[in-house]
Amino acid sequence: MANNGYDVVVDVDDEGDLGHTDLADLEFHQSNYNQDQTSGKIPQSASRGGFFSGSGSGTRSGGDGSTGGGKRFLWSLDFYAQFFDVDTSEVLRRCWAALFPRANFLDVLEGNPDLYGPFWITTSVVLILFLASTIAQYFTRAKDAPYYYDFGLLSGAAGLMYGYTAVVPVALWGVLKWYGSESANLLECLALYGYANLIWVPVAIASVSPISILNWVFVAVGLGVSGLFLFRNLYPVVNATDAKTAKVLLILIVVLQAGLALAIKILFFAHGSPVAAKKPEGDAPKKGDMMFF
């Protein structure tokens, strides 16, 4: 019967004898076994555990990186596949919830934080920052002067966005664990910071404008949306520590997010960007340089 989607529960006599069990004592319950096998998703009962989870979520794993749903070693693809166990519609739903929040984003995750959305969102921000800053610098160049594509902007965007999105949540999770927060979850911290980056996509596109004051306004809007998103969703987690530590951490979260916004404005949408390569006037283009008029 289990193969047809049912679990069989047998009531055993007090003496442990199955011989007197009557057919009337059998109970049948619906099972999601076949649904999990058909969809290809990892069952929630086999969710990731260990240092990725808080004390009340998931199944605890052993020291070898295995979980209750079967062994998953660090060097196996199955171990990393569990962090990308979402489909496109679910990622889009989470993106919408990040831009237009109505509920706590941790509730939207439903105990299944992913790294698929954060990775592609951050990658999209890197590419759009490069393209938008390139277009902005093209329109602000001297009249009739040739413009050189500067791929230093691309490496600068990658270093900034990937570094911030990976290092800050890991450091925050470590501090929360150090101060005894039992609800701190590494995957949730990474997911929160990854989805918080989504607002920088429209901000970068809008910042192509040559009007500096508008660029500052757009960056301020990005800071407000992303900062409020992080503050609102991390507040219950941070508040699990003592009052003084929670206050310091919340201020630090906002300050670091403001630093990211300021870095985006100065590095990519300001005259004389520090990450932009300087071309001396009259310098002939070198092999591999790309230019247009």
CORBELNOR-V626761 format. One record per residue. N is the residue number from 1. SS is DSSP state (helix for helix, strand for strand, loop for the rest). PHI is phi in degrees with one decimal (* if undefined). Layout:
N&SS&PHI  N&SS&PHI
//
This chain:
1&loop&*  2&helix&-63.3  3&helix&-72.0  4&helix&-95.0  5&loop&96.2  6&strand&-123.8  7&strand&-104.2  8&strand&-108.7  9&strand&-111.6  10&loop&-111.0  11&loop&-82.5  12&loop&-99.4  13&loop&-63.7  14&loop&-57.7  15&loop&-80.5  16&loop&79.5  17&loop&-96.6  18&loop&-86.7  19&loop&-66.9  20&loop&-98.1  21&loop&-72.1  22&loop&-93.6  23&helix&-62.4  24&helix&-68.1  25&helix&-84.3  26&loop&-81.4  27&strand&-120.3  28&strand&-117.6  29&strand&-128.1  30&strand&-66.4  31&loop&-125.1  32&loop&-97.5  33&helix&-60.2  34&helix&-67.9  35&helix&-63.5  36&helix&-65.0  37&helix&-69.4  38&helix&-71.6  39&helix&-72.0  40&loop&82.3  41&loop&-81.5  42&loop&-74.4  43&loop&-59.6  44&helix&-62.2  45&helix&-68.1  46&helix&-107.7  47&loop&-67.6  48&loop&-64.6  49&loop&-135.5  50&helix&65.0  51&helix&-72.7  52&helix&-77.3  53&loop&-113.3  54&loop&-78.8  55&loop&-70.0  56&loop&-108.0  57&loop&-126.7  58&loop&74.9  59&loop&-105.2  60&loop&-64.0  61&loop&-105.0  62&loop&-84.1  63&loop&-70.7  64&loop&-92.4  65&loop&83.5  66&loop&-95.3  67&strand&-123.3  68&loop&-65.1  69&loop&-87.7  70&strand&130.1  71&loop&-73.7  72&loop&-132.3  73&loop&-88.6  74&loop&-59.0  75&loop&-92.8  76&loop&-103.3  77&helix&-66.3  78&helix&-60.9  79&helix&-62.6  80&helix&-85.9  81&helix&-63.4  82&helix&-65.9  83&helix&-85.7  84&helix&-123.0  85&loop&-85.2  86&loop&-140.7  87&loop&-106.0  88&helix&-62.4  89&helix&-63.0  90&helix&-69.6  91&helix&-64.0  92&helix&-63.3  93&helix&-63.5  94&helix&-71.2  95&helix&-63.5  96&helix&-62.6  97&helix&-67.9  98&helix&-75.5  99&helix&-80.3  100&loop&-127.1  101&loop&-71.0  102&loop&-119.0  103&loop&-130.9  104&loop&-60.0  105&helix&-65.2  106&helix&-64.5  107&helix&-72.1  108&helix&-65.5  109&helix&-66.1  110&loop&54.2  111&loop&72.9  112&loop&-130.2  113&loop&-65.2  114&loop&-123.5  115&loop&-109.2  116&helix&-65.4  117&helix&-61.5  118&helix&-56.8  119&helix&-65.9  120&helix&-74.0  121&helix&-64.6  122&helix&-64.1  123&helix&-62.6  124&helix&-63.7  125&helix&-62.9  126&helix&-59.4  127&helix&-66.9  128&helix&-71.6  129&helix&-61.0  130&helix&-64.7  131&helix&-65.3  132&helix&-66.7  133&helix&-68.2  134&helix&-64.2  135&helix&-64.6  136&helix&-62.5  137&helix&-70.4  138&helix&-63.8  139&helix&-75.6  140&helix&-99.4  141&loop&-71.9  142&loop&-64.7  143&loop&-60.4  144&loop&65.7  145&loop&-87.2  146&loop&-67.1  147&strand&-113.7  148&strand&-104.3  149&loop&-61.3  150&loop&-114.3  151&loop&-78.7  152&helix&-65.2  153&helix&-65.4  154&helix&-67.8  155&helix&-66.2  156&helix&-65.0  157&helix&-64.8  158&helix&-64.5  159&helix&-62.7  160&helix&-67.1  161&helix&-73.4  162&helix&-66.4  163&helix&-64.1  164&helix&-64.8  165&helix&-68.8  166&helix&-95.1  167&helix&-75.9  168&helix&-62.6  169&helix&-64.1  170&helix&-65.5  171&helix&-64.6  172&helix&-62.5  173&helix&-60.8  174&helix&-62.7  175&helix&-65.3  176&helix&-62.6  177&helix&-65.7  178&helix&-62.1  179&loop&-91.9  180&loop&85.2  181&loop&-77.0  182&loop&-78.5  183&loop&-92.6  184&loop&-68.2  185&loop&-131.1  186&helix&-62.7  187&helix&-64.1  188&helix&-66.3  189&helix&-63.4  190&helix&-64.1  191&helix&-65.9  192&helix&-60.7  193&helix&-69.2  194&helix&-67.3  195&helix&-72.5  196&helix&-66.4  197&loop&-72.0  198&loop&-58.9  199&helix&-64.4  200&helix&-73.6  201&helix&-66.6  202&helix&-66.1  203&helix&-63.3  204&helix&-64.6  205&helix&-64.7  206&helix&-69.6  207&loop&-77.5  208&loop&-64.3  209&loop&-54.7  210&loop&-76.7  211&loop&-84.0  212&helix&-63.5  213&helix&-64.5  214&helix&-67.6  215&helix&-61.8  216&helix&-63.6  217&helix&-64.6  218&helix&-62.0  219&helix&-64.9  220&helix&-64.3  221&helix&-64.6  222&helix&-60.9  223&helix&-63.7  224&helix&-63.0  225&helix&-68.3  226&helix&-69.7  227&helix&-65.5  228&helix&-65.7  229&helix&-60.9  230&helix&-66.9  231&helix&-61.0  232&helix&-65.6  233&helix&-87.4  234&helix&-89.5  235&helix&-57.3  236&helix&-62.8  237&helix&-73.0  238&helix&-66.7  239&loop&-68.6  240&loop&-72.8  241&loop&-86.1  242&loop&-68.9  243&helix&-59.2  244&helix&-66.2  245&helix&-64.2  246&helix&-61.1  247&helix&-63.6  248&helix&-64.3  249&helix&-66.5  250&helix&-64.1  251&helix&-64.1  252&helix&-64.0  253&helix&-60.5  254&helix&-67.2  255&helix&-63.3  256&helix&-64.3  257&helix&-66.8  258&helix&-64.4  259&helix&-63.2  260&helix&-63.4  261&helix&-60.9  262&helix&-65.0  263&helix&-64.1  264&helix&-61.7  265&helix&-66.6  266&helix&-74.1  267&helix&-76.9  268&helix&-121.5  269&loop&-132.3  270&loop&-134.1  271&loop&-64.8  272&loop&72.8  273&loop&-59.1  274&loop&-62.2  275&loop&-93.3  276&loop&-86.6  277&loop&-74.6  278&loop&-93.6  279&loop&-105.4  280&loop&-61.7  281&loop&-63.0  282&loop&78.9  283&loop&-74.5  284&loop&-72.2  285&loop&-64.3  286&loop&-92.8  287&loop&-63.4  288&loop&97.5  289&loop&-73.7  290&loop&-114.9  291&strand&-143.9  292&strand&-150.1  293&loop&-106.8
//
